Amino acid sequence: MRASVNRPPTPDVNNDKESEPTLQEIINVKLIESGEKERLKELLRERLIECGWRDELKAQCRAFTRKKGRANITVDDLVRTITPKGRAMVPDNVKAELLQRIRTFLLSDALWP
């Protein structure tokens, strides 16, 4: 068998595409730059507390911890188990309100000067 030759890597066609930001990345940057992302996160926090989502999720975490035993559970186990339940428990009206705020932001001049 012949030993391999050290040579520079062959240029990959996908490398050029990766250098161009995706629409999702552009939107995320604009949300951060404008401060809208923090405002949306704060609105979400407030709405989830108002509707009792936070308290219900705490109760589910406590119940899971009691069931498995404190010594037999890791944070990763807790997150892996509770995250899907937490996402499913977000009320539709909270999702709709956030979606409307994001749409309004995207249609505003803040995104495309």
N, C-alpha and C positions, 0 to 999 in steps of 0.2 A: 504494500500500500504506500501511496505517496503522501508525504506530509502536506498539510494545507499551506497555502501561501498567504502571508500577511498583506492585505490590500484594503484600501478604504471601502466602506460599505457602498453597495450599489444604491444610487438615489432611488427613493421610493416615491411613486406618484402621489401617494396619500400625504406625504409631508407638506406639499404645497397647499393642500386643502386644509390641513390643520392650522396653518398660519392665519387663515382667514377666520375671523370670529363668526360663530353661528348667530342666527337671529336671537335665540334664547340668551346667548352670552351678551349680546348687545343690549337687550332689554334689561338683563340683570345689572349690567354696569350703569345704565341710565337710572334704574331704580335706586341703586346705591348712591350715585352722584347727586341725585335730586333730594335724597333723604326720604323718599317715598317708601322704601323698603322698611325702614325703621318705623314709620308711621303705620304701615300695614301690620307689622308685627305687634305693635302696641294695641291697635284696634282688635286684632285677633285675640290677644291676651285678655283684653277687657270683656269681649263678647263671650269668651269661653268661661270666664269667671262668673259673669252675669247669669248664664244659662245653667250653671251648676256642673258643667263638664269637668272642671278641675277637681271639685270635691268627689265626684263619682270616680274619676281616675285614681285619686288617692285611695279611695275605699277599695278599688280593685287591686291596687298594689299591696295594700295591707292584707287583703284576703289571700292573695297569691303567696305572700311571704309567710303567713300563718300556716297555710296548707303545706308548703314545701319545707318550712322550718328555716329560721334565720341562718343557721350554719350551713345549710345545704343549697343556698342560692347565691348567685353572683348578680352583679348589676347587669351584665350582658344577658343573663337568663331573664331577668325582669323586663328589660327593654324589648327583647325578642318576643316575649309573650304579650306584653301590654300594648306595644305600639300598634299592631293591627286593630286591636279593640278600641284604642283611643281614636284612631283615624276614623273608624266606622261610627263612633259616637258623636262626631262633630255634627251639630244640627245643620240641616240643609239651608236654613235662612242665614246662618253665619257664612257658609260657603258662598251662597249667592251674593251676599253683601260684599265679601272680599273680591269675588269675581267681577262685580260691577265696578268696584273701585279700581281694579287693575285695568279693565276695559277703558274706563274714563281716562286713566293715566296714559294708556297707549294711544288714545285718540287725541290727546292734548298735544300742544306744541313742545312739551318737555322731551318727547322722544325724537321727533324729527324737526330740528330747527329750520 
